[in-house]
């Protein structure tokens, strides 16, 4: 094989190497990133597609339990064209086994209604399950908190 071909093979191997070493933690982290992107794009369909067909959602807004694909989609319908934004901070992912993972952290939601911006800082626990090749949100719960976190200490030990 000529030198040029070896260079091409080497570049391809190096470019694909991170994909070969991605594990469940990185895959789950990517789902969380996709959720944030879909939310910030106000893309209800893309957001709903990140949930398992039998998912349970206990959202920050409202007092209802939303179970199943249609219920999850209807929960997010209010998001369409809203301009609402979110970030997820202090994210921690624990892979319980090769098919179940737990995500915890804190949201920061920003919504503007009638010219007034509101911020919410709920806590999140999510459970994700691996179905086929896809990690999907199986259980989503948002717990409202009354005050913004100044700095959240992490206690270990």
ABEGO torsion letter per residue (X at the ends): XBAAAAAAAAAAAAAAAAAAABBAAAAAAAAAAAAAAAAAAGBAAAAAAABBAABBBBBABEABBBBEAAAAAAAAAAABGAGBBBBBBGBBBBBABAABBBBBEBBBBBBBBGGBBBBBBBBBBBBBBBBEABBBBABBBBBBBABBBABBBBBBX
